[in-house]
């Protein structure tokens, strides 16, 4: 099975299960890292992803993959939350992140700087604007190596 077909099949199977848990499939990847292949399913949602969510989706997905056997190579299935420091990959991610603190790393430096932190102000027409301590910065998305939310955890009750 082609990788794109595998990713589509996994997404199609897992999406209703995630939806039952009030979650969504954020992304699916199949990658080789070192000597191992990984099939990764990332979950996201308005509520936090729980261990129970991960266990249920992993168990059902394992059963599906064992029955269909769509992967010719040995692989490791990894079902996880996209995380508190979620990468901004899709338009919907950028929309949800407006106003949030983000980290931006560029492929090439601008004015001798490659890394920026600020609040995401907007994204449109292939560009993003963040508000930093030094004012607004505009970037072309294709110049960005990495952009993700800076997750903050409060331990106060």
N, C-alpha and C positions, 0 to 999 in steps of 0.2 A: 504494500500500500504506500502511495506517495505520502510524504510528510504532511503536505497541505490537507490531504484527505483524512489522515489520521487526526490532525488537530481539529478539523471540522467535525469528525465523528465523536471525538471526546467532548467537544463543546456542546454538540447537539444532545448527547446522552446526559451529560452532567448538569446542564442548565436547569431543567425542571427540578432536579433534586436540590440544587442550590436554592432555587426559587421557593421550594417548600420550606426551607430553613431561613427565608427572608434574606437571602444572599444572591449574588450574581457571580458568574464566571468572569473575572476581570481579564484573564489571558490564559492561553495554553501554549506551552513551548515543548519542543523535542530537540535536545541539544546533546552534543558529545562534549564532555569535560574530562580531560585526561583520558583514562582508559574506559570510562563509563558513559553510557547514554542515560539521559534523564528525561522523563516525561513529567513536566511540571504543570500543575493546574493551580492557578492563583485565584483566591476568593476575595470578594470585597462586598461591602454593603453598608447600609446606614447603621446597622447594629454591629457590635464587635463579633468577630469570628471566634467561636468557642472550640475547645478540644473536642467536644461532642460533635460539632458540625464537621470538623476535620475527619473524625473517626467514621462517621456515617457515610460521608461522601467518598472517602477512601475505600471503605469496604464495598460499597455498591459499584464504584468504578473498577476496582480490582476484579469483581465478579464479571462485569461486562467485558473487560479486556481479556480475561481468561477464556470466556466463551467465544468471543470474536477472533481472538489471537491476531490482531492486525499488525503487530510489530515483529519483524523477522529477527531482530537483534535482541540480546538480553538488555534490559533497562531497569532503572529504578523509578518507581512512581513516587512523586512528591506532591502532595496536596497541602497547600499552605495559604495563610492570609497574605495578601499583598503587602501588608505591614503598615506601621504608623508613618514611615517615611516613604510613602508610596511614590514611585516614579510617575511622572506625568507623561503619558504615552499617547493617549487618545483625546480627541476634542472634549469628550464628556469629563475627562479627568481635569483638564484645564478649566472648564466651566465650574466644576465643583470647588476648585482650589482658589478661585478669585478671592482676594483678601487674605489668604493664608501666607505664612512665611515659607519661602522656597529657597533652595540652594540651586544655583546655576553654574555649571562648569562648561567652558567653551573649548572647542578644538584648538583655536588660536587666540592669543592674547589681544585684547583691545586696551590701548594705553597701558601696556605692560601688566595687565590683569587678566586672569583666566577664570577666576572664581568670584561669584557675587552672591549676596544674601539680601533678600528683601521681600516685601509683600507683593504677591502677584496682582497687578492692577488690571491687565487685560491680555487677551490673545485674539488676534484676528489677522487674516490675510497672511498667514505664515510668519507672523511676528508676535513677540510677547513684550510686555512692558512690566518691569518691577519697580517698586519704590524702595530705594535704599536710604541709608542715613545721609548719603551725599546727593540725593535727588533721584529722578527717574532715569532708568536705563532701558533702552530698547534693543532687542536682539532678534535676529532672524533665526527661526527654529532650526534650520539646517546647519547653523553655526554652533548649535548647542550639543555638546557631548553627553551631558547628563543634566537632568532637571528633576528634582523631587521635593516633596513637601518636607519641611523640617518638623517632625513630630515632637510634640511636647507632652510630657507626662507629669501630672500633678499627684503627689503623694499625700496631699492634704485632704481631709475629709470635708 
